[in-house]
């Protein structure tokens, strides 16, 4: 029996395309990545993704792929976990 993968459930391991897209830009655009690592160095809050995006002035902007940095469809729990992993980077 062949199992079919339901792409509507996940996108490259993320909840959806929008969440994957903003994570991709943060992790692969070196300047943003360095900013995220520096931001998380001393961060003590509970909403690191949102706070980082606001700090960078991206809260009303979109990625180059036209995805809102703070869109309603984003999986903020997963993005906060991603940001917290940056605490381990030097």
Residue pairs with C-beta under 8 A, 6 or more apart in sequence:
10 16
11 17
11 19
11 20
12 20
13 20
14 20
14 23
14 75
14 78
15 75
15 78
16 73
16 75
17 67
18 67
18 68
18 71
18 73
18 74
19 73
19 74
19 75
19 78
19 79
21 63
21 65
21 67
22 63
22 67
22 69
22 74
22 79
23 78
23 79
23 82
25 32
25 63
25 64
25 65
26 32
26 33
26 36
26 82
27 33
27 82
32 56
35 52
35 56
36 52
36 83
36 86
37 86
37 89
37 90
39 48
39 51
39 52
39 55
39 83
39 86
40 48
40 52
40 83
40 84
40 86
40 87
40 89
41 87
43 51
43 83
43 87
45 51
46 80
47 76
47 80
48 80
48 83
48 84
49 74
49 76
49 79
49 80
49 82
49 83
50 59
50 70
50 76
52 83
53 59
53 69
53 70
58 69
58 70
59 69
59 70
61 68
61 69
62 68
62 69
63 69
68 74
